[in-house]
């Protein structure tokens, strides 16, 4: 089994939503319950923690500068220089007592992000898409915990996780229109006590899925269902992963310490690194 190493003993309550800003050489990630945006610069090992005042689900680079975020009450832009949060929009018809969770951009610059219930009620969430022109589409509803998103290297397949289903779904994807169709099950997680969380897809088209409750990342072939690699992480609640670094061959892994004592898992909530030797895909930026 491959082993991830601790990079930052961040002790995040609920680390999630990592992305790589290639232009600035920065890794972004969030602490949902800590209500903070985190940055890490691998070249200098500098870190920053930016409080945002509400639960934050995910962060992506923005083509025009700064980042785009999903907070509890919608999509925002954040400018590091001015330290200003700018509201971009909130989907109409959102159910009450929900918050945004994981999010990611496709190669056309659309920002996809989903919601979940704040109190664990099933089927309260939805998947949304913020277009570069700032219109918001509701893609589908009756989701329990909207989570991992990824696209194949040719952008013809979109992968999506609603965690409690224990399935990674594959959809035919039209990059030009942003339409998903013909869902099928790519992977079903059978490990006891583990559910699929955040996810990324490498340059070979294989998917890397964080297992919440599974102490690590799994690399699967989504076309055959074959398990190719287990990456061990010393944190039970492994939450998401992204390829980063100059060669996109470093896998950064977030984790959480919700309900876990310091004695049980001292490194829970840390940021971990696995040198994959496999090249990932770039993090796409929001085009709006």
Helices and strands as residue ranges (DSSP letters): E 2-3, E 5-8, E 15-21, E 26-31, E 36-41, E 46-51, E 56-61, E 67-71, E 74-79, E 84-89, E 98-105, E 111-117, E 125-130, E 136-143, E 146-151, E 157-162, G 163-165, E 167-174, E 179-188, E 195-201, E 207-212, E 216-220, E 227-232, E 237-244, E 250-256, E 271-275
